[in-house]
Structure formats: structure tokens, C-alpha cells
């Protein structure tokens, strides 16, 4: 036998590069289809829900922001109305004479500031603009207001709330003044609102770390100091819209030019005075919770998509693996079918050739016998001719017998014979074969070793065909040691419960099988032995018999170290099954040499 590393007797069914590429293409297509059919809809639905949620949440946040701006504006308006009402009450319940009396104005001033120091100072001014009485931190009693704008307005309207102005005190402030008429006399009760307290009141709104609240008048002048940039009575860097009674909230994008880039800005107009309340906050802070929820949703969405992708890859790989194994199995079956078909064709051809050769061989043998009979009746005095004649007759007989043996093997290879299925104790059967072959192996310096499974169950098979297989394989194993002074052949058996069959191994320490011959060793008439020492039918017969018995035969070989033939035999096989199998050539008396 020749050798190679581990191989099987069945033809090579490993995949060639184009087939491997086709499975890669199949894997990519399956994965792509899974992605298109599952991940894309998931992402579309997820992103759609995310957009809808963003719109819904942003609308609610803007609406809430709008309500906060409106409520805070009404709160400031209410404060100014309360202060105006207090002044009206004082003016209407006190006469100018009462208020000019020492201590009365102070008492009123203290009562108005009892809860909070809203009023900076309080003064009584006659219709000519002269101070009649004054309570406050400034020295204003000698001041005349007849030319001041606020004085003219209050004389005209009866109640006036001014914008921020500097006045005689030269610092920003605004006043609330009411006009009181006593007969033909008119006088004004004026209060200055505490600017610091008023700013605190204006900014008394939850605006976060980036928000600011301030007031501007119709000319765009700050009426309170903004939190970030600008100062009271500076001109605001913004366009002041005309007075209206609407509450507006604008969301400015980050890349939008102007003061409010990336800001959420709410605006509310006070009615008296006409000041615009501006509340703004960074959009990132306003929508922080919404953005956080969106971020978490998107994380879960993409994690879900990633999970589906990973699962799709694993499932697709598993499916392609199954398809690949099925294809390999189909390829093996196809190759076995081709092998059986080839054996059948060769068998039919061999039968015809053997039949045609047998007839002339039989004639040659008959003519030889006639010549011998005639020779014995003839007196031949030349001893040299006599010896040469008898030697030639012996050679004719020897070569005719060899031809007969070859044709007999051909017929055995091609014949369909009836199997005799019976119960076989394979261990005992192997022992009998070993006894039969032991003398021949000892002559060649080869030991026959056995490693038999003691729990081996009996099998239903054809003993005569199995004997031929074992004899063929052992004979080949002996021939594989040619040129070696010694060696061994180990025969082992093992029961396999999972496959419900028996594995029988015949391993030798011979020369092994050349790798290039592995795929052909079961082909009929293929042999590596010298001419005249083998017909190339032994392993083909073994293969046919084992397949007929519903088993399998494989070979592992390592050049220079030996070969191992492994036979699998099922526990049971029916005669019908063996008849339905391909041709085989069992012959108890045939020569097993290849």
C-alpha cells in the first residue's frame, strides 16, 4: 500500500474556490436580506417615533414655557397695579394738608414698605411741580418738576408709570404718580419704586443656569439689567416688535445669526407701562430632558438593530453551514453513484472480456493435453528435445492457469451473486481470518495483532463476502511491508452505539500510500504493484462488497508510516438490501492478491 496523511476512500468532496465564493455570496445575500427586512423597518419605525416624540415633547415644552412667561408678566403687571392702587388709596383718603404734616407721610411710607421695601421714596408735589413733602434718601425738597415729562403725563392722565430715567438723583429709577383733585387744587402723590427690589421681582422666575429675564420699553431700552451683558437704560441689541397682547415663544437654531442664536425666547407685553418682558434660556437647557430621553431611545434603538444584526449573522452563518453540509453530502452521494456506475460498466466489460478469453484458454489447455498424450505415445530419442517439450508444456499450463485465474477474478468482480445474510460474531470471525493468515505473515516477519471489543454484538451480514474483504486487506497490508524486515498489522473492533454499527480497523506499518494515488485506489484495475503481481481489482472488490452490505470504508495513510483501513458495518442488513446494491465479486476460493 502507498500512503498519505489522513484521507477517505470516497472521492474528495471538499469545496473548490468558486464554490466557497458562492457560499460567501450566499452569506452576504442572506445577511443583507435580513438587514433589509428587519433592521431597516425597525430603524424607520424607530426614527419615525423619535421624530413624532420630539415634535410632541418640544410643543409641550414650548407651551409650558409660554405659560410661564405669560404668568410672570401678569405677576409683574399685578405688582405695578398694586403699587398704583396703594398710591390712589393714600391720595384719595388723605388731603394735601394731612400729607404735609410732619410724620404722616413717614407713617404712610412705612406702612407701604411693611412687607417688602418696594418704595424707595415718597413725595407730595403741587400742581406747579414743587415738592410739598418728601420721605426718602435723597435731598429733593427744593426740586421743581413742572418741566419733567412724567409730571406732564400724570397731570394729563391722572396715573402714570414712567420708564426708567435718571432724574435729579442721576441714577436709573422709575416712578408711579397719581393726581388728586381737591376743588380747584391739584396735587400729585409720587412714589419711586426700589430698582433693586424690582429687578429681583422681575428675575424671580425659574430660568436655570443659562436663562435671563429683563424688561425693555418700546424704544428697546433696558428697564432692568440683564443677567448676561448689557445694563439698565442701555439700548438692547434686539429688534423690538410693536406692542401686542400676544405671548410669543421663538426657538432659535444654533447657527442662526443674532443675539438669540440657540436660545428659546419668550416675550410678553405689559400694558401699563408698555414694557416687554423678555425671558430667554439656552435651547440645550430648555430641551435637556427631552434630548436625554431621545438619546436614550436612540441608544436602545441602535442596540436593538445591532442585536438583530449580530443574531442575523449567526443565524445566517448557521443556515449557510447547514446548506454547505447538505451540498457536501449530496456531492459525496453523487460521487458514490458515479463510482458504482463506473464499477457496473467495468464489471459488464470485464465479464465480456473474461468470457472471450476463457474459450481460447480452454482450447489451449485441451490442445496441450492432446499434445502431451501424443507425446507419450511417440518414441523420442533426443533427450534435449524431450526436456524442452515438457518444460514448454508446463509453462503453457502455468500461464493458462494464470489467465484462467485472472478471468475468474474478472467474472467474480462483475457477477451479481445472492448474499447469504446470517448472524456473525465478528470477533470470532476475525480470529479465524487471523489464524488463516498467520502462517503467511510470519514468513514475511510481520506480526498480526488484535484489539477486539469484548462487548461487540453480533451483526447480520454475509460472512463469505466479509472474509474476502478481510483477506484482501490483510494481503495488501503484508505486501505493503515489502522491503521491510519486520512490521505489524493490527486489527481492532469497536461497537458504536450512536451509529448502531461496528467499526473494524486494519492498520499496518508498511510504506503507506502516495498522496496522488489516494483518490484512485478503489478504481478497478488500478495497482501500484509490479506487473504480474496484482490485477488492481482487490480494493475495488472490497469497496463493492462493503457498499453492498450497506457499510462504508475509509482509509487514513501517512507515507513511510503505514495505512489504516476503517470499515463500518451496520448491525443489521437484509438480503433484499444487498441485492439492491451494486455489483460485487464474492468468491471464497479466489486469489485475494491485488
C-alpha positions as CSV (number, residue, x, y, z in Angstrom):
1,X,0.0,0.0,0.0
2,X,1.1,3.5,-0.6
3,X,0.4,6.3,1.9
4,X,-0.5,9.8,2.7
5,X,-1.9,11.8,5.6
6,X,-5.5,11.2,6.7
7,X,-7.8,10.6,3.8
8,X,-11.0,8.8,3.0
9,X,-11.8,6.2,0.4
10,X,-14.6,8.3,-1.0
11,X,-13.7,10.9,-3.6
12,X,-12.7,14.3,-2.4
13,X,-15.8,16.4,-1.8
14,X,-14.0,19.4,-0.4
15,X,-15.1,22.7,-1.9
16,X,-13.2,24.4,-4.6
17,X,-12.7,28.2,-4.6
18,X,-15.7,29.1,-6.8
19,X,-18.0,27.1,-4.5
20,X,-16.5,28.7,-1.4
21,X,-17.1,32.1,-3.1
22,X,-20.7,31.1,-3.8
23,X,-21.3,30.4,-0.1
24,X,-19.7,33.7,0.8
25,X,-22.1,35.3,-1.7
26,X,-25.0,33.4,-0.2
27,X,-24.0,34.5,3.3
28,X,-23.8,38.1,2.2
29,X,-27.2,37.9,0.5
30,X,-28.9,36.3,3.4
31,X,-27.4,38.8,5.8
32,X,-28.4,41.7,3.5
33,X,-31.9,40.4,3.2
34,X,-32.2,40.0,6.9
35,X,-31.0,43.5,7.4
36,X,-33.3,44.9,4.8
37,X,-36.3,43.0,6.1
38,X,-35.8,43.6,9.8
39,X,-33.3,46.3,10.7
40,X,-34.4,48.9,8.1
41,X,-38.1,48.7,9.1
42,X,-37.0,48.8,12.7
43,X,-34.9,51.9,12.1
44,X,-37.6,53.6,10.0
45,X,-40.3,53.0,12.7
46,X,-37.9,54.0,15.5
47,X,-36.8,57.1,13.8
48,X,-40.4,58.0,12.9
49,X,-41.5,57.6,16.5
50,X,-38.5,59.6,17.6
51,X,-39.4,62.4,15.3
52,X,-43.0,62.3,16.4
53,X,-41.9,62.3,20.1
54,X,-39.5,65.2,19.5
55,X,-42.3,67.3,17.9
56,X,-44.8,66.4,20.6
57,X,-42.4,67.0,23.5
58,X,-41.0,70.2,22.0
59,X,-44.5,71.5,21.5
60,X,-45.4,70.8,25.1
61,X,-42.2,72.3,26.4
62,X,-42.7,75.5,24.4
63,X,-46.3,75.7,25.5
64,X,-45.2,75.4,29.1
65,X,-42.5,78.0,28.6
66,X,-45.1,80.2,27.1
67,X,-47.4,79.8,30.0
68,X,-44.6,80.6,32.4
69,X,-43.7,83.8,30.5
70,X,-47.3,84.9,30.5
71,X,-47.9,84.2,34.2
72,X,-44.7,86.0,35.1
73,X,-45.7,89.0,33.0
74,X,-49.1,89.1,34.6
75,X,-47.4,88.8,38.0
76,X,-45.3,92.0,37.3
77,X,-48.3,93.8,36.0
78,X,-50.2,92.9,39.1
79,X,-47.3,94.2,41.2
80,X,-47.4,97.6,39.5
81,X,-51.2,97.7,39.7
82,X,-51.0,97.0,43.5
83,X,-48.5,99.8,44.0
84,X,-50.6,102.2,41.9
85,X,-53.7,101.2,43.9
86,X,-51.9,101.9,47.2
87,X,-51.0,105.4,46.0
88,X,-54.6,106.0,44.8
89,X,-55.9,104.9,48.2
90,X,-53.5,107.1,50.0
91,X,-54.2,110.1,47.8
92,X,-57.9,109.5,48.0
93,X,-58.0,109.1,51.8
94,X,-55.7,111.9,52.7
95,X,-55.7,115.6,51.9
96,X,-52.7,117.6,50.9
97,X,-52.7,119.2,54.2
98,X,-52.7,115.8,56.0
99,X,-49.7,114.6,54.0
100,X,-47.8,117.8,54.5
101,X,-47.9,117.4,58.3
102,X,-44.8,116.1,59.8
103,X,-44.9,112.3,60.4
104,X,-48.0,111.4,58.4
105,X,-46.1,110.8,55.1
106,X,-43.5,108.8,57.1
107,X,-46.2,106.6,58.6
108,X,-47.7,106.0,55.1
109,X,-44.2,105.3,53.7
110,X,-43.5,102.7,56.5
111,X,-46.9,101.1,56.0
112,X,-46.3,100.7,52.3
113,X,-43.0,99.0,52.9
114,X,-44.1,96.9,55.8
115,X,-43.9,93.6,53.8
116,X,-41.1,94.5,51.4
117,X,-39.2,97.7,50.7
118,X,-40.8,98.2,47.4
119,X,-40.9,102.0,47.7
120,X,-37.7,103.9,47.6
121,X,-39.2,107.3,48.4
122,X,-42.5,109.1,48.6
123,X,-43.3,112.7,47.8
124,X,-46.2,115.2,47.6
125,X,-45.9,117.7,44.7
126,X,-48.2,120.6,44.0
127,X,-49.6,121.5,40.6
128,X,-46.7,123.8,40.0
129,X,-44.2,121.0,40.4
130,X,-42.9,122.0,43.8
131,X,-42.2,119.4,46.5
132,X,-44.5,119.9,49.4
133,X,-43.4,116.9,51.4
134,X,-40.8,114.2,50.8
135,X,-39.7,110.9,52.5
136,X,-36.7,109.3,51.1
137,X,-32.9,109.1,51.0
138,X,-32.4,112.0,48.6
139,X,-32.5,115.7,49.1
140,X,-35.2,116.6,46.6
141,X,-37.5,119.1,48.5
142,X,-36.2,122.0,46.5
143,X,-36.6,120.4,43.2
144,X,-39.2,121.6,40.7
145,X,-40.8,119.1,38.3
146,X,-43.1,121.2,36.2
147,X,-41.0,120.6,33.1
148,X,-40.4,116.9,33.7
149,X,-42.0,114.5,31.3
150,X,-43.5,112.4,34.0
151,X,-45.1,115.4,35.7
152,X,-46.9,116.4,32.5
153,X,-48.1,112.9,31.9
154,X,-49.5,112.4,35.4
155,X,-51.2,115.9,35.2
156,X,-52.7,114.7,31.9
157,X,-53.6,111.1,32.7
158,X,-54.1,111.1,36.4
159,X,-52.0,108.0,36.8
160,X,-48.6,107.5,35.3
161,X,-45.9,104.9,35.5
162,X,-42.7,106.1,33.9
163,X,-39.9,104.4,32.1
164,X,-36.5,104.2,33.7
165,X,-34.9,107.7,33.8
166,X,-32.1,109.4,35.6
167,X,-33.9,112.5,37.1
168,X,-32.4,114.8,39.6
169,X,-30.8,111.9,41.6
170,X,-28.8,110.8,38.5
171,X,-29.4,107.1,38.8
172,X,-31.8,104.8,37.0
173,X,-35.3,104.7,38.5
174,X,-38.9,104.8,37.7
175,X,-41.9,106.3,39.4
176,X,-45.6,105.8,39.9
177,X,-47.5,109.0,40.3
178,X,-51.3,109.7,40.9
179,X,-53.1,113.0,40.6
180,X,-55.5,114.2,43.4
181,X,-58.0,117.0,42.8
182,X,-59.3,118.9,45.8
183,X,-61.7,121.5,44.4
184,X,-59.6,123.7,42.2
185,X,-56.4,122.5,43.7
186,X,-54.5,119.6,42.3
187,X,-51.5,117.7,43.7
188,X,-49.5,114.6,43.0
189,X,-48.5,111.7,45.2
190,X,-45.4,110.2,43.7
191,X,-43.5,107.0,44.7
192,X,-40.2,105.8,43.4
193,X,-40.0,102.0,43.0
194,X,-37.0,100.4,44.5
195,X,-34.9,99.4,41.5
196,X,-33.0,96.6,43.2
197,X,-36.1,95.1,44.6
198,X,-38.0,95.4,41.4
199,X,-35.2,93.7,39.4
200,X,-35.3,90.9,42.0
201,X,-39.0,90.6,41.4
202,X,-38.6,90.6,37.6
203,X,-36.0,87.8,37.8
204,X,-38.0,85.8,40.3
205,X,-38.5,83.0,37.7
206,X,-37.0,79.6,37.3
207,X,-34.8,80.1,34.3
208,X,-31.9,77.7,35.0
209,X,-28.2,78.4,34.6
210,X,-28.4,79.9,31.2
211,X,-31.6,81.9,31.4
212,X,-32.2,85.6,32.0
213,X,-35.3,87.8,32.4
214,X,-35.4,91.5,31.7
215,X,-37.7,94.3,30.6
216,X,-37.3,96.6,27.6
217,X,-39.5,99.6,26.6
218,X,-41.0,100.3,23.2
219,X,-37.7,102.0,22.2
220,X,-35.7,98.9,23.1
221,X,-34.1,100.3,26.2
222,X,-33.4,98.0,29.1
223,X,-35.7,98.7,32.1
224,X,-33.9,96.2,34.2
225,X,-30.3,94.9,34.0
226,X,-30.0,91.7,32.1
227,X,-28.2,88.8,33.7
228,X,-25.7,88.4,30.9
229,X,-24.4,91.5,29.1
230,X,-26.0,94.9,28.9
231,X,-27.0,97.3,31.7
232,X,-30.1,99.1,32.7
233,X,-31.1,102.0,30.3
234,X,-28.7,100.7,27.6
235,X,-30.2,100.0,24.2
236,X,-30.8,96.3,23.8
237,X,-29.3,94.5,20.8
238,X,-32.6,93.3,19.6
239,X,-35.5,94.3,17.4
240,X,-38.5,95.4,19.5
241,X,-41.7,94.3,17.9
242,X,-44.8,96.6,18.1
243,X,-46.9,96.3,21.1
244,X,-49.4,93.5,21.0
245,X,-51.3,91.4,23.5
246,X,-49.9,88.0,22.4
247,X,-47.4,85.8,24.2
248,X,-44.8,84.6,21.8
249,X,-42.1,82.0,22.1
250,X,-39.4,81.6,19.4
251,X,-36.9,78.7,19.2
252,X,-33.7,79.9,17.5
253,X,-31.3,77.4,16.0
254,X,-27.7,77.4,16.9
255,X,-26.4,78.5,13.5
256,X,-29.0,81.3,13.4
257,X,-27.3,84.7,13.4
258,X,-28.2,87.3,16.1
259,X,-28.3,87.7,19.8
260,X,-30.7,84.8,20.4
261,X,-28.7,82.1,18.5
262,X,-29.5,78.7,20.0
263,X,-31.9,80.3,22.5
264,X,-35.6,79.8,23.4
265,X,-37.1,83.4,23.8
266,X,-40.4,84.2,25.2
267,X,-42.0,87.8,25.0
268,X,-44.9,89.3,26.8
269,X,-46.0,93.0,26.7
270,X,-47.1,94.7,29.9
271,X,-50.0,97.1,29.3
272,X,-49.0,99.9,31.8
273,X,-46.3,100.8,31.2
274,X,-45.7,99.3,27.8
275,X,-42.7,97.2,28.7
276,X,-41.8,94.0,27.0
277,X,-40.9,91.1,29.3
278,X,-38.2,89.0,27.7
279,X,-37.4,85.6,29.1
280,X,-34.8,83.5,27.3
281,X,-32.9,80.3,28.0
282,X,-30.4,78.2,26.1
283,X,-32.2,75.7,24.0
284,X,-30.0,72.9,25.2
285,X,-31.1,73.5,28.8
286,X,-34.8,74.1,27.9
287,X,-34.9,70.8,26.0
288,X,-32.4,68.9,28.1
289,X,-34.8,66.3,29.4
290,X,-36.3,65.8,26.0
291,X,-32.9,65.4,24.4
292,X,-31.8,63.0,27.1
293,X,-34.9,60.9,26.5
294,X,-34.3,61.0,22.8
295,X,-30.7,60.0,23.3
296,X,-31.7,57.0,25.5
297,X,-34.3,56.0,23.0
298,X,-31.8,56.1,20.1
299,X,-29.3,54.2,22.1
300,X,-31.9,51.4,22.7
301,X,-33.0,51.6,19.1
302,X,-29.5,51.1,17.7
303,X,-28.7,48.5,20.3
304,X,-31.7,46.6,19.1
305,X,-30.6,47.0,15.5
306,X,-27.1,45.8,16.4
307,X,-28.6,42.8,18.3
308,X,-30.7,41.9,15.3
309,X,-27.6,42.3,13.0
310,X,-25.5,40.0,15.2
311,X,-28.3,37.5,15.5
312,X,-28.8,37.6,11.7
313,X,-25.1,37.0,11.1
314,X,-25.0,34.0,13.5
315,X,-28.3,32.5,12.1
316,X,-27.2,33.1,8.5
317,X,-23.8,31.5,9.2
318,X,-25.6,28.5,10.8
319,X,-28.0,28.2,7.8
320,X,-25.2,28.5,5.2
321,X,-23.3,25.9,7.2
322,X,-26.2,23.5,7.0
323,X,-26.6,24.1,3.3
324,X,-22.9,23.6,2.8
325,X,-23.0,20.3,4.7
326,X,-26.1,19.2,2.7
327,X,-24.3,20.1,-0.5
328,X,-21.2,18.2,0.5
329,X,-23.3,15.2,1.5
330,X,-25.1,15.4,-1.9
331,X,-21.7,15.6,-3.6
332,X,-20.5,12.5,-1.8
333,X,-23.6,10.6,-2.7
334,X,-23.2,11.7,-6.3
335,X,-19.6,10.6,-6.4
336,X,-20.5,7.3,-4.9
337,X,-23.2,6.9,-7.5
338,X,-20.6,7.7,-10.2
339,X,-18.2,5.2,-8.6
340,X,-20.9,2.5,-8.5
341,X,-21.9,3.3,-12.1
342,X,-18.2,3.0,-13.2
343,X,-17.9,-0.3,-11.4
344,X,-21.0,-1.6,-13.1
345,X,-19.8,-0.6,-16.5
346,X,-16.3,-2.1,-15.9
347,X,-17.9,-5.2,-14.5
348,X,-20.0,-5.7,-17.6
349,X,-16.9,-5.1,-19.8
350,X,-14.9,-7.4,-17.7
351,X,-17.4,-10.2,-18.0
352,X,-17.4,-10.0,-21.7
353,X,-13.6,-9.9,-21.9
354,X,-13.3,-12.8,-19.5
355,X,-15.8,-14.9,-21.4
356,X,-13.9,-14.2,-24.7
357,X,-10.5,-15.1,-23.1
358,X,-11.8,-18.3,-21.4
359,X,-12.7,-20.0,-24.6
360,X,-9.3,-19.8,-26.3
361,X,-7.6,-20.7,-22.9
362,X,-9.8,-23.8,-22.7
363,X,-8.8,-24.7,-26.3
364,X,-5.1,-24.1,-25.5
365,X,-5.4,-26.4,-22.4
366,X,-7.2,-29.1,-24.5
367,X,-4.6,-28.9,-27.2
368,X,-1.9,-29.0,-24.6
369,X,-3.3,-32.2,-23.2
370,X,-3.6,-33.7,-26.7
371,X,0.0,-32.9,-27.4
372,X,1.0,-34.5,-24.1
373,X,-1.0,-37.6,-24.9
374,X,0.6,-37.8,-28.4
375,X,4.0,-37.1,-26.9
376,X,3.6,-40.1,-24.5
377,X,2.8,-42.4,-27.4
378,X,5.7,-41.2,-29.5
379,X,9.2,-42.5,-29.1
380,X,11.6,-39.6,-28.9
381,X,15.2,-40.4,-28.7
382,X,16.5,-36.8,-28.3
383,X,16.5,-36.2,-24.5
384,X,17.1,-32.5,-25.0
385,X,14.0,-32.1,-27.2
386,X,12.0,-34.2,-24.7
387,X,13.0,-31.9,-21.8
388,X,12.4,-28.8,-23.8
389,X,9.0,-30.1,-24.8
390,X,7.9,-31.0,-21.3
391,X,9.1,-27.7,-20.0
392,X,7.2,-25.8,-22.6
393,X,4.1,-27.8,-21.8
394,X,4.5,-26.9,-18.1
395,X,4.9,-23.3,-19.0
396,X,1.8,-23.4,-21.2
397,X,-0.1,-25.0,-18.3
398,X,1.2,-22.4,-15.8
399,X,0.3,-19.4,-18.0
400,X,-3.0,-20.8,-18.9
401,X,-3.9,-21.3,-15.3
402,X,-2.8,-17.7,-14.6
403,X,-5.1,-16.5,-17.4
404,X,-7.9,-18.6,-16.0
405,X,-7.3,-17.1,-12.6
406,X,-7.4,-13.6,-14.0
407,X,-10.6,-14.2,-16.0
408,X,-12.1,-15.8,-12.9
409,X,-11.4,-12.7,-10.9
410,X,-12.9,-10.6,-13.6
411,X,-16.0,-12.7,-13.6
412,X,-16.2,-12.5,-9.8
413,X,-15.9,-8.8,-10.0
414,X,-18.7,-8.5,-12.5
415,X,-21.2,-11.2,-11.3
416,X,-24.2,-10.5,-9.2
417,X,-24.4,-13.2,-6.6
418,X,-27.0,-13.9,-4.0
419,X,-26.0,-12.8,-0.5
420,X,-26.3,-15.1,2.4
421,X,-27.2,-13.0,5.4
422,X,-26.5,-14.6,8.7
423,X,-25.6,-13.7,12.3
424,X,-21.9,-13.2,12.7
425,X,-19.7,-13.0,15.8
426,X,-17.3,-10.6,14.2
427,X,-14.6,-11.1,16.8
428,X,-14.6,-14.8,16.3
429,X,-14.7,-14.3,12.5
430,X,-11.6,-12.0,12.7
431,X,-9.8,-14.6,14.8
432,X,-10.4,-17.3,12.2
433,X,-9.1,-15.0,9.4
434,X,-6.0,-14.3,11.6
435,X,-5.4,-18.0,12.1
436,X,-5.7,-18.4,8.3
437,X,-3.2,-15.7,7.5
438,X,-0.8,-16.1,10.4
439,X,1.5,-18.5,8.7
440,X,1.9,-16.3,5.7
441,X,2.5,-13.2,7.8
442,X,5.1,-14.9,10.0
443,X,7.0,-16.0,6.9
444,X,7.3,-12.2,6.0
445,X,8.3,-11.3,9.6
446,X,5.0,-9.5,10.2
447,X,3.0,-9.9,13.5
448,X,-0.7,-10.0,13.5
449,X,-2.1,-8.1,16.5
450,X,-5.7,-7.9,17.6
451,X,-7.6,-5.4,19.8
452,X,-11.2,-6.7,19.9
453,X,-14.0,-5.1,21.8
454,X,-15.3,-7.8,24.2
455,X,-18.8,-6.3,24.2
456,X,-19.2,-6.4,20.5
457,X,-22.7,-7.5,19.5
458,X,-23.4,-10.0,16.7
459,X,-24.1,-8.5,13.3
460,X,-26.3,-9.6,10.4
461,X,-24.1,-9.8,7.3
462,X,-22.6,-12.0,4.6
463,X,-19.6,-14.0,6.1
464,X,-18.2,-15.1,2.8
465,X,-18.0,-11.6,1.4
466,X,-16.6,-10.3,4.6
467,X,-13.9,-13.0,4.6
468,X,-12.9,-11.9,1.1
469,X,-12.6,-8.3,2.2
470,X,-10.5,-9.2,5.2
471,X,-8.2,-11.5,3.2
472,X,-7.8,-8.8,0.6
473,X,-6.9,-6.1,3.1
474,X,-4.6,-8.3,5.1
475,X,-2.8,-9.5,2.0
476,X,-2.4,-5.9,0.8
477,X,-1.1,-5.0,4.3
478,X,1.5,-7.8,4.0
479,X,2.5,-6.6,0.6
480,X,2.9,-3.1,1.9
481,X,5.9,-4.3,4.1
482,X,7.8,-5.4,1.1
483,X,11.4,-4.4,1.6
484,X,11.0,-4.2,5.4
485,X,12.5,-6.9,7.6
486,X,9.6,-6.8,10.1
487,X,6.3,-5.0,10.8
488,X,2.9,-5.5,12.3
489,X,-0.8,-5.5,11.3
490,X,-3.3,-4.5,14.0
491,X,-6.9,-5.5,13.7
492,X,-9.3,-3.8,16.1
493,X,-13.1,-3.7,16.5
494,X,-15.3,-1.2,18.3
495,X,-19.1,-1.0,18.8
496,X,-20.6,2.4,18.3
497,X,-24.0,2.8,19.9
498,X,-24.7,6.2,18.2
499,X,-24.4,4.8,14.7
500,X,-25.8,1.4,15.6
501,X,-22.8,-0.3,13.9
502,X,-19.3,-1.7,14.3
503,X,-16.1,-0.1,13.2
504,X,-13.3,-2.5,12.2
505,X,-9.8,-1.2,11.6
506,X,-6.9,-2.9,9.8
507,X,-3.8,-0.8,10.3
508,X,-0.3,-1.7,9.1
509,X,3.2,-0.3,9.5
510,X,4.0,-0.5,5.8
511,X,5.2,2.1,3.3
512,X,1.9,4.0,3.2
513,X,0.1,5.3,0.1
514,X,1.3,8.0,-2.2
515,X,-1.0,11.0,-1.9
516,X,-1.5,11.2,-5.6
517,X,-2.9,7.6,-5.6
518,X,-5.4,8.0,-2.8
519,X,-8.3,9.1,-4.9
520,X,-7.8,6.1,-7.3
521,X,-7.1,3.2,-5.0
522,X,-10.6,1.9,-5.3
523,X,-10.7,2.2,-9.1
524,X,-10.8,-1.2,-10.9
525,X,-7.5,-2.3,-12.4
526,X,-5.6,0.4,-10.6
527,X,-2.5,-1.0,-8.9
528,X,0.9,0.2,-7.8
529,X,2.4,-3.3,-7.7
530,X,4.8,-4.6,-10.3
531,X,3.5,-6.1,-13.4
532,X,2.4,-9.7,-12.8
533,X,1.8,-9.2,-9.0
534,X,-1.6,-7.7,-9.0
535,X,-4.7,-7.2,-11.1
536,X,-5.9,-4.0,-9.4
537,X,-9.3,-5.5,-8.5
538,X,-8.8,-6.3,-4.8
539,X,-9.7,-3.0,-3.3
540,X,-12.5,-2.4,-5.9
541,X,-14.0,-5.7,-4.8
542,X,-13.6,-4.7,-1.1
543,X,-15.3,-1.4,-1.8
544,X,-18.2,-3.0,-3.7
545,X,-18.8,-5.6,-1.1
546,X,-18.8,-3.2,1.8
547,X,-21.2,-0.9,-0.1
548,X,-23.4,-3.9,-0.9
549,X,-23.5,-4.7,2.8
550,X,-24.6,-1.1,3.5
551,X,-21.3,-0.2,5.1
552,X,-18.6,2.2,4.4
553,X,-14.8,2.0,4.0
554,X,-12.3,4.8,4.6
555,X,-8.5,5.0,4.6
556,X,-6.0,7.0,6.5
557,X,-2.4,6.9,5.4
558,X,0.9,8.5,6.2
559,X,3.7,8.0,3.7
560,X,6.5,5.9,5.4
561,X,4.4,5.1,8.5
562,X,1.6,2.9,7.2
563,X,-2.1,2.9,6.4
564,X,-5.3,2.2,8.2
565,X,-8.5,1.0,6.5
566,X,-11.6,1.6,8.6
567,X,-14.7,-0.4,7.8
568,X,-18.1,0.5,9.2
569,X,-20.7,-2.3,9.2
570,X,-24.3,-1.8,10.3
571,X,-25.6,-4.3,12.9
572,X,-28.4,-5.5,10.6
573,X,-28.8,-5.6,6.8
574,X,-31.3,-7.6,4.8
575,X,-30.7,-9.8,1.8
576,X,-33.1,-7.5,-0.1
577,X,-30.9,-4.5,0.6
578,X,-27.8,-6.4,-0.5
579,X,-29.5,-7.5,-3.8
580,X,-30.5,-3.9,-4.5
581,X,-26.8,-2.8,-4.1
582,X,-24.3,-2.6,-6.9
583,X,-22.2,-5.4,-8.3
584,X,-19.7,-7.3,-6.2
585,X,-17.5,-10.2,-6.6
586,X,-17.5,-12.6,-3.6
587,X,-15.7,-15.8,-4.2
588,X,-14.5,-18.0,-1.4
589,X,-11.9,-19.6,-3.5
590,X,-10.5,-16.7,-5.4
591,X,-7.0,-15.4,-5.0
592,X,-7.2,-12.2,-2.8
593,X,-3.9,-10.7,-4.1
594,X,-4.3,-7.4,-5.9
